[in-house]
Amino acid sequence: MAENSNAAVAEPEQDTSVEPREQERQKPKQQPRYHVILWDDDDHTYEYVIRMMKELFGHSTEKGFQIAEQVDNGGRAVCLTTTREHAELKRDQIHAYGKDSLIGRCQGSMSASIEPETG
């Protein structure tokens, strides 16, 4: 009688539990968070900001309006808090968004920056 080389062999179970301290060391460290800041100017309308927030950030019309209002009243608004790489991408997208066609004197996109989240 020939041996069956496809036969399954049961392996003894290994204890994969990890000590609590070792689990803490294995957790990936959370990346620092950054705010994407939109800065106020007189050359962009609320409609422009709302449309940009919807297209670039996926914000609702209401959230876009809140950001437009905050920029207008406070000079700046946080659009998003995320990882540095993603914040840099979103800042660059704001800079590349283009001018506001509703204002004739508008020369280009709004200004944005990133800053570390504190607290």
ABEGO torsion letter per residue (X at the ends): XBBBAABBBBBBBBBABBBAAAAAAABBBBBBBBBBBBBBBAABBAAAAAAAAAAAAGBBAAAAAAAAAAAAAAGBBBABBBBAAAAAAAAAAAAAAEBBAABAABAEBBBBBBBBBBX
